[in-house]
């Protein structure tokens, strides 16, 4: 940990610098590949919507030693051809999900499960959701997502500036798109718990982005008057200064979520925990990535197009590309914006003059 804190100190002081802004095309290419993979997963497999969204029936049978094959044979014996999904939950439960059924068909499946698996009909946990209820849940989820985005954009526009709000929303859309693509690829059901997880990761992604943007605003508050560095250089310094904090925060957040995903879903077989923890785990990871590699480079590109920032870049280049370190001193920079340590010459390095005769 001491070595990590040492690296963080050097990054904060500008002694060590990672060129996040200058290599933004590389990060854009990585995100483009992930987005294309998400599009492919959505086009080929699509999302597996839970019965809460599409409607249907769910039957959970609790019995020691029950298997998926036994439950499938019981459903097939009824002759009902509705779409059926049978999953094992933990070691003592099996869940059977079907499409929308009539009351008679639902009773037939319950009777078949009770007869074939050796349990009573009253012990079967049955849940029936109509198609109209599923449409209502879907509509409310979309309204909540759209309302969240609008409120966040207004807040960021008032607290920071409109271009920061645009960059932050692009990063959020990036995170949600990749998370949805991974859900389609893995094949997990999308339930109301998943929607809650999506809204949670939107908040975390914005939190991490706001932390970085606050440091960018601090570094660029008087940038046009000092003319010691361009906007991209000051923004890149801000990302380096908050890099260790973002890494530590994300790691601490991912550890408990990973524990919930492994223990709750893997060992206990709790479906709600699985839906919620997977969305949180993927969203936390992509949110950290986007706040550093996507949001800040997009903000720098948007601000560098302003006439004032273009004039600033010309002044900085005319002065030899002087950049500002964290303590306010200036140092020359290379063409890609990274700080170059100049050779210091003091009185000891000056040539001695011969005494006058």
BALOBA-1460 file (C-alpha; in Angstrom, 3 decimals):
// residues 357
<rec num="1" residu="x" x="0.000" y="0.000" z="0.000"/>
<rec num="2" residu="x" x="2.929" y="2.316" z="0.644"/>
<rec num="3" residu="x" x="4.074" y="1.884" z="-2.939"/>
<rec num="4" residu="x" x="0.541" y="2.691" z="-4.147"/>
<rec num="5" residu="x" x="0.448" y="5.837" z="-2.036"/>
<rec num="6" residu="x" x="3.857" y="6.777" z="-3.415"/>
<rec num="7" residu="x" x="2.581" y="6.403" z="-6.959"/>
<rec num="8" residu="x" x="-0.487" y="8.437" z="-6.052"/>
<rec num="9" residu="x" x="1.692" y="11.215" z="-4.653"/>
<rec num="10" residu="x" x="3.801" y="11.361" z="-7.810"/>
<rec num="11" residu="x" x="0.688" y="11.397" z="-9.974"/>
<rec num="12" residu="x" x="-0.851" y="14.192" z="-7.905"/>
<rec num="13" residu="x" x="2.292" y="16.334" z="-8.045"/>
<rec num="14" residu="x" x="2.698" y="15.786" z="-11.778"/>
<rec num="15" residu="x" x="6.037" y="14.003" z="-11.399"/>
<rec num="16" residu="x" x="4.536" y="10.944" z="-13.131"/>
<rec num="17" residu="x" x="1.852" y="11.381" z="-15.768"/>
<rec num="18" residu="x" x="-0.306" y="8.985" z="-17.803"/>
<rec num="19" residu="x" x="-1.520" y="10.549" z="-21.027"/>
<rec num="20" residu="x" x="-5.247" y="9.739" z="-20.839"/>
<rec num="21" residu="x" x="-6.338" y="12.634" z="-23.054"/>
<rec num="22" residu="x" x="-3.690" y="12.234" z="-25.743"/>
<rec num="23" residu="x" x="-4.459" y="8.522" z="-26.160"/>
<rec num="24" residu="x" x="-8.215" y="8.969" z="-26.188"/>
<rec num="25" residu="x" x="-8.593" y="7.279" z="-29.597"/>
<rec num="26" residu="x" x="-7.297" y="4.083" z="-28.033"/>
<rec num="27" residu="x" x="-9.919" y="4.226" z="-25.274"/>
<rec num="28" residu="x" x="-12.612" y="5.063" z="-27.810"/>
<rec num="29" residu="x" x="-11.636" y="1.988" z="-29.838"/>
<rec num="30" residu="x" x="-11.910" y="-0.273" z="-26.780"/>
<rec num="31" residu="x" x="-15.343" y="1.124" z="-25.938"/>
<rec num="32" residu="x" x="-16.445" y="0.762" z="-29.566"/>
<rec num="33" residu="x" x="-15.501" y="-2.941" z="-29.516"/>
<rec num="34" residu="x" x="-17.444" y="-3.468" z="-26.281"/>
<rec num="35" residu="x" x="-20.474" y="-1.655" z="-27.683"/>
<rec num="36" residu="x" x="-20.351" y="-3.671" z="-30.920"/>
<rec num="37" residu="x" x="-20.174" y="-6.868" z="-28.860"/>
<rec num="38" residu="x" x="-23.202" y="-5.677" z="-26.876"/>
<rec num="39" residu="x" x="-25.114" y="-4.953" z="-30.081"/>
<rec num="40" residu="x" x="-24.254" y="-8.412" z="-31.374"/>
<rec num="41" residu="x" x="-25.400" y="-10.074" z="-28.145"/>
<rec num="42" residu="x" x="-28.664" y="-8.113" z="-28.181"/>
<rec num="43" residu="x" x="-29.283" y="-8.915" z="-31.860"/>
<rec num="44" residu="x" x="-28.514" y="-12.642" z="-31.569"/>
<rec num="45" residu="x" x="-29.780" y="-13.568" z="-28.108"/>
<rec num="46" residu="x" x="-31.727" y="-10.554" z="-26.908"/>
<rec num="47" residu="x" x="-32.665" y="-9.876" z="-23.316"/>
<rec num="48" residu="x" x="-34.287" y="-12.595" z="-21.233"/>
<rec num="49" residu="x" x="-37.110" y="-10.629" z="-19.658"/>
<rec num="50" residu="x" x="-38.532" y="-11.949" z="-16.422"/>
<rec num="51" residu="x" x="-42.207" y="-12.683" z="-15.991"/>
<rec num="52" residu="x" x="-42.604" y="-9.315" z="-14.238"/>
<rec num="53" residu="x" x="-42.103" y="-7.640" z="-17.643"/>
<rec num="54" residu="x" x="-43.505" y="-10.080" z="-20.195"/>
<rec num="55" residu="x" x="-46.098" y="-11.793" z="-18.033"/>
<rec num="56" residu="x" x="-46.359" y="-15.506" z="-17.257"/>
<rec num="57" residu="x" x="-46.416" y="-18.001" z="-14.427"/>
<rec num="58" residu="x" x="-43.743" y="-19.118" z="-11.972"/>
<rec num="59" residu="x" x="-43.770" y="-22.260" z="-9.827"/>
<rec num="60" residu="x" x="-41.146" y="-22.927" z="-7.141"/>
<rec num="61" residu="x" x="-40.980" y="-26.438" z="-5.717"/>
<rec num="62" residu="x" x="-39.022" y="-27.051" z="-2.521"/>
<rec num="63" residu="x" x="-37.841" y="-30.599" z="-1.956"/>
<rec num="64" residu="x" x="-34.522" y="-32.214" z="-1.081"/>
<rec num="65" residu="x" x="-32.937" y="-33.850" z="-4.132"/>
<rec num="66" residu="x" x="-35.327" y="-32.390" z="-6.705"/>
<rec num="67" residu="x" x="-33.795" y="-32.104" z="-10.201"/>
<rec num="68" residu="x" x="-34.440" y="-30.048" z="-13.322"/>
<rec num="69" residu="x" x="-35.102" y="-33.223" z="-15.336"/>
<rec num="70" residu="x" x="-37.895" y="-34.286" z="-12.977"/>
<rec num="71" residu="x" x="-39.566" y="-30.880" z="-13.202"/>
<rec num="72" residu="x" x="-39.257" y="-30.848" z="-17.012"/>
<rec num="73" residu="x" x="-40.811" y="-34.295" z="-17.278"/>
<rec num="74" residu="x" x="-43.714" y="-33.172" z="-15.084"/>
<rec num="75" residu="x" x="-44.406" y="-30.125" z="-17.282"/>
<rec num="76" residu="x" x="-44.144" y="-32.129" z="-20.524"/>
<rec num="77" residu="x" x="-46.659" y="-34.651" z="-19.211"/>
<rec num="78" residu="x" x="-49.355" y="-31.938" z="-19.279"/>
<rec num="79" residu="x" x="-48.928" y="-31.389" z="-23.013"/>
<rec num="80" residu="x" x="-48.752" y="-27.599" z="-22.554"/>
<rec num="81" residu="x" x="-46.438" y="-26.132" z="-25.214"/>
<rec num="82" residu="x" x="-45.943" y="-22.704" z="-23.650"/>
<rec num="83" residu="x" x="-42.387" y="-21.357" z="-23.422"/>
<rec num="84" residu="x" x="-40.864" y="-23.015" z="-20.362"/>
<rec num="85" residu="x" x="-37.698" y="-22.156" z="-18.425"/>
<rec num="86" residu="x" x="-36.633" y="-24.495" z="-15.608"/>
<rec num="87" residu="x" x="-33.830" y="-23.482" z="-13.247"/>
<rec num="88" residu="x" x="-32.223" y="-24.948" z="-10.156"/>
<rec num="89" residu="x" x="-32.205" y="-22.637" z="-7.111"/>
<rec num="90" residu="x" x="-29.769" y="-23.722" z="-4.455"/>
<rec num="91" residu="x" x="-29.918" y="-27.413" z="-3.520"/>
<rec num="92" residu="x" x="-33.548" y="-27.832" z="-2.495"/>
<rec num="93" residu="x" x="-35.535" y="-25.712" z="-4.947"/>
<rec num="94" residu="x" x="-36.401" y="-25.751" z="-8.621"/>
<rec num="95" residu="x" x="-38.235" y="-22.973" z="-10.443"/>
<rec num="96" residu="x" x="-40.473" y="-23.453" z="-13.462"/>
<rec num="97" residu="x" x="-41.352" y="-20.392" z="-15.546"/>
<rec num="98" residu="x" x="-43.887" y="-20.435" z="-18.347"/>
<rec num="99" residu="x" x="-45.614" y="-17.957" z="-20.607"/>
<rec num="100" residu="x" x="-49.104" y="-16.618" z="-20.027"/>
<rec num="101" residu="x" x="-51.468" y="-19.475" z="-19.101"/>
<rec num="102" residu="x" x="-55.134" y="-19.823" z="-18.429"/>
<rec num="103" residu="x" x="-56.386" y="-20.823" z="-15.002"/>
<rec num="104" residu="x" x="-57.035" y="-24.392" z="-16.160"/>
<rec num="105" residu="x" x="-53.537" y="-24.771" z="-17.625"/>
<rec num="106" residu="x" x="-51.945" y="-23.323" z="-14.487"/>
<rec num="107" residu="x" x="-53.815" y="-25.830" z="-12.321"/>
<rec num="108" residu="x" x="-52.706" y="-28.677" z="-14.597"/>
<rec num="109" residu="x" x="-49.030" y="-27.743" z="-14.165"/>
<rec num="110" residu="x" x="-49.401" y="-27.473" z="-10.397"/>
<rec num="111" residu="x" x="-51.062" y="-30.879" z="-10.207"/>
<rec num="112" residu="x" x="-48.380" y="-32.444" z="-12.425"/>
<rec num="113" residu="x" x="-45.524" y="-30.983" z="-10.372"/>
<rec num="114" residu="x" x="-47.143" y="-32.145" z="-7.123"/>
<rec num="115" residu="x" x="-47.745" y="-35.644" z="-8.477"/>
<rec num="116" residu="x" x="-44.392" y="-36.220" z="-10.189"/>
<rec num="117" residu="x" x="-42.222" y="-34.630" z="-7.494"/>
<rec num="118" residu="x" x="-44.114" y="-36.004" z="-4.496"/>
<rec num="119" residu="x" x="-45.167" y="-32.726" z="-2.864"/>
<rec num="120" residu="x" x="-48.484" y="-31.168" z="-1.974"/>
<rec num="121" residu="x" x="-50.106" y="-28.574" z="-4.232"/>
<rec num="122" residu="x" x="-50.253" y="-26.039" z="-1.385"/>
<rec num="123" residu="x" x="-46.476" y="-26.239" z="-0.861"/>
<rec num="124" residu="x" x="-45.784" y="-25.004" z="-4.413"/>
<rec num="125" residu="x" x="-45.039" y="-21.275" z="-4.475"/>
<rec num="126" residu="x" x="-47.055" y="-19.988" z="-7.437"/>
<rec num="127" residu="x" x="-46.838" y="-16.520" z="-8.990"/>
<rec num="128" residu="x" x="-48.981" y="-15.450" z="-11.928"/>
<rec num="129" residu="x" x="-48.358" y="-12.135" z="-13.718"/>
<rec num="130" residu="x" x="-50.640" y="-10.960" z="-16.514"/>
<rec num="131" residu="x" x="-49.293" y="-9.366" z="-19.722"/>
<rec num="132" residu="x" x="-50.912" y="-6.023" z="-18.905"/>
<rec num="133" residu="x" x="-49.116" y="-5.894" z="-15.549"/>
<rec num="134" residu="x" x="-45.812" y="-6.637" z="-17.290"/>
<rec num="135" residu="x" x="-46.367" y="-3.787" z="-19.746"/>
<rec num="136" residu="x" x="-47.140" y="-1.441" z="-16.852"/>
<rec num="137" residu="x" x="-43.913" y="-2.402" z="-15.060"/>
<rec num="138" residu="x" x="-41.904" y="-1.888" z="-18.264"/>
<rec num="139" residu="x" x="-43.453" y="1.528" z="-18.845"/>
<rec num="140" residu="x" x="-42.702" y="2.653" z="-15.283"/>
<rec num="141" residu="x" x="-39.104" y="1.427" z="-15.548"/>
<rec num="142" residu="x" x="-38.568" y="3.433" z="-18.742"/>
<rec num="143" residu="x" x="-40.162" y="6.532" z="-17.188"/>
<rec num="144" residu="x" x="-37.888" y="6.198" z="-14.164"/>
<rec num="145" residu="x" x="-34.790" y="5.887" z="-16.351"/>
<rec num="146" residu="x" x="-35.709" y="8.874" z="-18.539"/>
<rec num="147" residu="x" x="-36.608" y="11.004" z="-15.514"/>
<rec num="148" residu="x" x="-33.318" y="10.105" z="-13.838"/>
<rec num="149" residu="x" x="-31.309" y="11.180" z="-16.895"/>
<rec num="150" residu="x" x="-33.179" y="14.487" z="-17.194"/>
<rec num="151" residu="x" x="-32.728" y="15.369" z="-13.509"/>
<rec num="152" residu="x" x="-29.032" y="14.494" z="-13.639"/>
<rec num="153" residu="x" x="-28.465" y="16.602" z="-16.744"/>
<rec num="154" residu="x" x="-30.142" y="19.601" z="-15.124"/>
<rec num="155" residu="x" x="-28.115" y="19.178" z="-11.931"/>
<rec num="156" residu="x" x="-24.793" y="18.844" z="-13.746"/>
<rec num="157" residu="x" x="-25.589" y="21.789" z="-15.998"/>
<rec num="158" residu="x" x="-26.280" y="23.973" z="-12.953"/>
<rec num="159" residu="x" x="-23.503" y="22.645" z="-10.713"/>
<rec num="160" residu="x" x="-20.780" y="22.527" z="-13.347"/>
<rec num="161" residu="x" x="-21.327" y="23.489" z="-16.967"/>
<rec num="162" residu="x" x="-23.414" y="22.177" z="-19.887"/>
<rec num="163" residu="x" x="-20.499" y="20.461" z="-21.632"/>
<rec num="164" residu="x" x="-19.632" y="18.563" z="-18.466"/>
<rec num="165" residu="x" x="-23.247" y="17.404" z="-18.311"/>
<rec num="166" residu="x" x="-23.077" y="16.198" z="-21.918"/>
<rec num="167" residu="x" x="-19.842" y="14.283" z="-21.309"/>
<rec num="168" residu="x" x="-21.217" y="12.714" z="-18.124"/>
<rec num="169" residu="x" x="-24.446" y="11.568" z="-19.798"/>
<rec num="170" residu="x" x="-22.479" y="10.051" z="-22.695"/>
<rec num="171" residu="x" x="-20.428" y="8.102" z="-20.160"/>
<rec num="172" residu="x" x="-23.598" y="6.931" z="-18.375"/>
<rec num="173" residu="x" x="-25.188" y="5.743" z="-21.628"/>
<rec num="174" residu="x" x="-21.910" y="3.963" z="-22.399"/>
<rec num="175" residu="x" x="-22.072" y="2.138" z="-19.041"/>
<rec num="176" residu="x" x="-25.709" y="1.102" z="-19.358"/>
<rec num="177" residu="x" x="-25.252" y="-0.117" z="-22.926"/>
<rec num="178" residu="x" x="-22.306" y="-2.341" z="-22.019"/>
<rec num="179" residu="x" x="-24.092" y="-3.669" z="-18.931"/>
<rec num="180" residu="x" x="-27.194" y="-4.539" z="-20.947"/>
<rec num="181" residu="x" x="-25.015" y="-6.247" z="-23.563"/>
<rec num="182" residu="x" x="-23.326" y="-8.398" z="-20.936"/>
<rec num="183" residu="x" x="-26.741" y="-9.316" z="-19.529"/>
<rec num="184" residu="x" x="-27.813" y="-10.462" z="-22.985"/>
<rec num="185" residu="x" x="-24.577" y="-12.415" z="-23.432"/>
<rec num="186" residu="x" x="-24.777" y="-14.162" z="-20.049"/>
<rec num="187" residu="x" x="-28.492" y="-14.860" z="-20.374"/>
<rec num="188" residu="x" x="-29.618" y="-13.710" z="-16.917"/>
<rec num="189" residu="x" x="-33.240" y="-12.688" z="-16.514"/>
<rec num="190" residu="x" x="-34.031" y="-8.978" z="-16.437"/>
<rec num="191" residu="x" x="-36.200" y="-8.404" z="-13.374"/>
<rec num="192" residu="x" x="-37.225" y="-5.343" z="-11.323"/>
<rec num="193" residu="x" x="-34.125" y="-6.018" z="-9.208"/>
<rec num="194" residu="x" x="-32.063" y="-5.617" z="-12.378"/>
<rec num="195" residu="x" x="-33.672" y="-2.236" z="-13.062"/>
<rec num="196" residu="x" x="-32.836" y="-1.171" z="-9.505"/>
<rec num="197" residu="x" x="-29.254" y="-2.255" z="-10.149"/>
<rec num="198" residu="x" x="-29.167" y="-0.213" z="-13.368"/>
<rec num="199" residu="x" x="-30.348" y="2.924" z="-11.554"/>
<rec num="200" residu="x" x="-27.772" y="2.309" z="-8.828"/>
<rec num="201" residu="x" x="-24.873" y="2.024" z="-11.266"/>
<rec num="202" residu="x" x="-26.029" y="5.204" z="-12.992"/>
<rec num="203" residu="x" x="-25.671" y="7.007" z="-9.690"/>
<rec num="204" residu="x" x="-22.257" y="5.504" z="-8.969"/>
<rec num="205" residu="x" x="-20.963" y="6.240" z="-12.462"/>
<rec num="206" residu="x" x="-22.023" y="9.865" z="-12.104"/>
<rec num="207" residu="x" x="-20.463" y="10.043" z="-8.631"/>
<rec num="208" residu="x" x="-17.076" y="8.959" z="-9.933"/>
<rec num="209" residu="x" x="-17.361" y="11.279" z="-12.935"/>
<rec num="210" residu="x" x="-18.311" y="14.249" z="-10.761"/>
<rec num="211" residu="x" x="-15.228" y="13.653" z="-8.572"/>
<rec num="212" residu="x" x="-12.981" y="13.848" z="-11.628"/>
<rec num="213" residu="x" x="-14.835" y="16.828" z="-13.100"/>
<rec num="214" residu="x" x="-14.577" y="18.735" z="-9.827"/>
<rec num="215" residu="x" x="-10.796" y="18.399" z="-9.997"/>
<rec num="216" residu="x" x="-10.844" y="19.422" z="-13.663"/>
<rec num="217" residu="x" x="-12.799" y="22.542" z="-12.762"/>
<rec num="218" residu="x" x="-10.332" y="23.347" z="-9.992"/>
<rec num="219" residu="x" x="-7.346" y="22.988" z="-12.336"/>
<rec num="220" residu="x" x="-8.945" y="25.028" z="-15.132"/>
<rec num="221" residu="x" x="-10.549" y="27.830" z="-13.110"/>
<rec num="222" residu="x" x="-7.879" y="30.418" z="-14.052"/>
<rec num="223" residu="x" x="-6.334" y="28.640" z="-16.999"/>
<rec num="224" residu="x" x="-6.974" y="31.400" z="-19.549"/>
<rec num="225" residu="x" x="-5.320" y="34.058" z="-17.406"/>
<rec num="226" residu="x" x="-2.202" y="32.062" z="-16.504"/>
<rec num="227" residu="x" x="-1.627" y="30.572" z="-19.977"/>
<rec num="228" residu="x" x="0.700" y="27.939" z="-18.524"/>
<rec num="229" residu="x" x="-1.069" y="24.869" z="-19.928"/>
<rec num="230" residu="x" x="-3.810" y="23.945" z="-22.371"/>
<rec num="231" residu="x" x="-7.196" y="22.684" z="-21.263"/>
<rec num="232" residu="x" x="-6.325" y="19.123" z="-22.255"/>
<rec num="233" residu="x" x="-3.114" y="19.221" z="-20.218"/>
<rec num="234" residu="x" x="-4.910" y="20.551" z="-17.142"/>
<rec num="235" residu="x" x="-7.684" y="17.960" z="-17.526"/>
<rec num="236" residu="x" x="-5.136" y="15.175" z="-17.932"/>
<rec num="237" residu="x" x="-3.437" y="16.312" z="-14.718"/>
<rec num="238" residu="x" x="-6.810" y="16.204" z="-12.937"/>
<rec num="239" residu="x" x="-7.413" y="12.609" z="-14.035"/>
<rec num="240" residu="x" x="-3.961" y="11.596" z="-12.796"/>
<rec num="241" residu="x" x="-4.572" y="13.339" z="-9.473"/>
<rec num="242" residu="x" x="-7.855" y="11.439" z="-8.890"/>
<rec num="243" residu="x" x="-6.721" y="8.115" z="-10.378"/>
<rec num="244" residu="x" x="-5.701" y="6.416" z="-7.128"/>
<rec num="245" residu="x" x="-8.829" y="7.650" z="-5.345"/>
<rec num="246" residu="x" x="-11.065" y="6.261" z="-8.105"/>
<rec num="247" residu="x" x="-9.236" y="2.932" z="-8.030"/>
<rec num="248" residu="x" x="-9.476" y="2.584" z="-4.248"/>
<rec num="249" residu="x" x="-13.142" y="3.600" z="-4.146"/>
<rec num="250" residu="x" x="-14.080" y="1.192" z="-6.915"/>
<rec num="251" residu="x" x="-12.139" y="-1.692" z="-5.391"/>
<rec num="252" residu="x" x="-13.771" y="-1.222" z="-1.990"/>
<rec num="253" residu="x" x="-17.191" y="-1.083" z="-3.655"/>
<rec num="254" residu="x" x="-16.574" y="-4.140" z="-5.855"/>
<rec num="255" residu="x" x="-15.467" y="-6.421" z="-3.006"/>
<rec num="256" residu="x" x="-18.828" y="-6.599" z="-1.152"/>
<rec num="257" residu="x" x="-20.778" y="-6.703" z="-4.418"/>
<rec num="258" residu="x" x="-18.589" y="-9.577" z="-5.602"/>
<rec num="259" residu="x" x="-19.234" y="-11.360" z="-2.320"/>
<rec num="260" residu="x" x="-22.990" y="-10.971" z="-2.775"/>
<rec num="261" residu="x" x="-22.711" y="-12.258" z="-6.341"/>
<rec num="262" residu="x" x="-20.666" y="-15.304" z="-5.329"/>
<rec num="263" residu="x" x="-22.350" y="-16.225" z="-2.054"/>
<rec num="264" residu="x" x="-25.902" y="-15.085" z="-2.705"/>
<rec num="265" residu="x" x="-26.222" y="-16.284" z="-6.293"/>
<rec num="266" residu="x" x="-23.620" y="-19.034" z="-6.497"/>
<rec num="267" residu="x" x="-24.034" y="-20.770" z="-3.147"/>
<rec num="268" residu="x" x="-27.461" y="-19.790" z="-1.863"/>
<rec num="269" residu="x" x="-29.141" y="-19.577" z="-5.260"/>
<rec num="270" residu="x" x="-31.066" y="-16.401" z="-4.454"/>
<rec num="271" residu="x" x="-32.357" y="-15.092" z="-7.767"/>
<rec num="272" residu="x" x="-32.980" y="-11.525" z="-6.602"/>
<rec num="273" residu="x" x="-29.440" y="-11.225" z="-5.242"/>
<rec num="274" residu="x" x="-28.059" y="-12.546" z="-8.513"/>
<rec num="275" residu="x" x="-29.989" y="-10.039" z="-10.630"/>
<rec num="276" residu="x" x="-29.045" y="-7.115" z="-8.418"/>
<rec num="277" residu="x" x="-25.390" y="-8.008" z="-7.747"/>
<rec num="278" residu="x" x="-24.513" y="-8.774" z="-11.378"/>
<rec num="279" residu="x" x="-25.818" y="-5.406" z="-12.547"/>
<rec num="280" residu="x" x="-23.952" y="-3.655" z="-9.728"/>
<rec num="281" residu="x" x="-20.678" y="-5.501" z="-10.359"/>
<rec num="282" residu="x" x="-20.625" y="-4.819" z="-14.100"/>
<rec num="283" residu="x" x="-21.841" y="-1.255" z="-13.664"/>
<rec num="284" residu="x" x="-19.270" y="-0.349" z="-11.014"/>
<rec num="285" residu="x" x="-16.423" y="-1.608" z="-13.189"/>
<rec num="286" residu="x" x="-17.613" y="0.116" z="-16.360"/>
<rec num="287" residu="x" x="-18.475" y="3.294" z="-14.429"/>
<rec num="288" residu="x" x="-14.933" y="3.610" z="-13.140"/>
<rec num="289" residu="x" x="-13.558" y="3.006" z="-16.622"/>
<rec num="290" residu="x" x="-15.849" y="5.542" z="-18.300"/>
<rec num="291" residu="x" x="-15.207" y="8.344" z="-15.790"/>
<rec num="292" residu="x" x="-11.465" y="8.185" z="-16.518"/>
<rec num="293" residu="x" x="-11.183" y="7.023" z="-20.111"/>
<rec num="294" residu="x" x="-14.399" y="8.317" z="-21.694"/>
<rec num="295" residu="x" x="-15.997" y="11.252" z="-19.859"/>
<rec num="296" residu="x" x="-12.894" y="13.413" z="-19.341"/>
<rec num="297" residu="x" x="-11.467" y="12.972" z="-22.882"/>
<rec num="298" residu="x" x="-14.872" y="13.866" z="-24.351"/>
<rec num="299" residu="x" x="-15.021" y="16.944" z="-22.124"/>
<rec num="300" residu="x" x="-11.526" y="17.988" z="-23.235"/>
<rec num="301" residu="x" x="-12.465" y="17.621" z="-26.911"/>
<rec num="302" residu="x" x="-15.624" y="19.707" z="-26.431"/>
<rec num="303" residu="x" x="-13.791" y="22.476" z="-24.569"/>
<rec num="304" residu="x" x="-10.814" y="22.582" z="-26.936"/>
<rec num="305" residu="x" x="-13.177" y="23.564" z="-29.745"/>
<rec num="306" residu="x" x="-14.015" y="26.843" z="-28.007"/>
<rec num="307" residu="x" x="-12.287" y="29.937" z="-29.462"/>
<rec num="308" residu="x" x="-10.911" y="30.917" z="-26.052"/>
<rec num="309" residu="x" x="-9.293" y="27.511" z="-25.574"/>
<rec num="310" residu="x" x="-7.917" y="27.511" z="-29.106"/>
<rec num="311" residu="x" x="-6.325" y="30.902" z="-28.439"/>
<rec num="312" residu="x" x="-4.959" y="29.563" z="-25.161"/>
<rec num="313" residu="x" x="-3.389" y="26.591" z="-26.951"/>
<rec num="314" residu="x" x="-1.680" y="28.968" z="-29.392"/>
<rec num="315" residu="x" x="-0.269" y="31.036" z="-26.540"/>
<rec num="316" residu="x" x="0.996" y="27.947" z="-24.724"/>
<rec num="317" residu="x" x="2.613" y="26.605" z="-27.883"/>
<rec num="318" residu="x" x="4.171" y="29.980" z="-28.565"/>
<rec num="319" residu="x" x="5.746" y="29.928" z="-25.112"/>
<rec num="320" residu="x" x="7.270" y="26.521" z="-25.752"/>
<rec num="321" residu="x" x="4.423" y="24.403" z="-24.339"/>
<rec num="322" residu="x" x="4.876" y="25.335" z="-20.685"/>
<rec num="323" residu="x" x="2.694" y="23.246" z="-18.423"/>
<rec num="324" residu="x" x="1.716" y="23.686" z="-14.827"/>
<rec num="325" residu="x" x="2.484" y="21.231" z="-12.094"/>
<rec num="326" residu="x" x="0.331" y="20.827" z="-8.999"/>
<rec num="327" residu="x" x="2.332" y="23.368" z="-7.030"/>
<rec num="328" residu="x" x="1.768" y="26.086" z="-9.628"/>
<rec num="329" residu="x" x="5.262" y="26.063" z="-11.138"/>
<rec num="330" residu="x" x="5.654" y="25.779" z="-14.885"/>
<rec num="331" residu="x" x="7.494" y="23.064" z="-16.755"/>
<rec num="332" residu="x" x="7.979" y="22.459" z="-20.486"/>
<rec num="333" residu="x" x="5.807" y="19.863" z="-22.146"/>
<rec num="334" residu="x" x="6.196" y="17.546" z="-25.092"/>
<rec num="335" residu="x" x="3.951" y="17.556" z="-28.131"/>
<rec num="336" residu="x" x="1.497" y="15.076" z="-26.565"/>
<rec num="337" residu="x" x="0.977" y="17.199" z="-23.467"/>
<rec num="338" residu="x" x="3.004" y="15.189" z="-20.947"/>
<rec num="339" residu="x" x="5.229" y="17.092" z="-18.560"/>
<rec num="340" residu="x" x="8.942" y="16.949" z="-19.244"/>
<rec num="341" residu="x" x="11.364" y="17.413" z="-16.383"/>
<rec num="342" residu="x" x="13.835" y="20.066" z="-17.353"/>
<rec num="343" residu="x" x="17.475" y="20.067" z="-16.309"/>
<rec num="344" residu="x" x="17.999" y="22.514" z="-13.480"/>
<rec num="345" residu="x" x="20.985" y="24.782" z="-13.559"/>
<rec num="346" residu="x" x="22.007" y="26.551" z="-10.410"/>
<rec num="347" residu="x" x="25.053" y="28.453" z="-9.220"/>
<rec num="348" residu="x" x="27.024" y="25.228" z="-8.834"/>
<rec num="349" residu="x" x="26.489" y="24.348" z="-12.480"/>
<rec num="350" residu="x" x="27.542" y="27.747" z="-13.801"/>
<rec num="351" residu="x" x="31.062" y="28.021" z="-15.252"/>
<rec num="352" residu="x" x="33.471" y="29.765" z="-12.951"/>
<rec num="353" residu="x" x="34.831" y="33.072" z="-14.130"/>
<rec num="354" residu="x" x="38.476" y="33.747" z="-13.988"/>
<rec num="355" residu="x" x="39.495" y="36.541" z="-11.714"/>
<rec num="356" residu="x" x="40.430" y="39.809" z="-13.339"/>
<rec num="357" residu="x" x="44.088" y="40.658" z="-13.353"/>
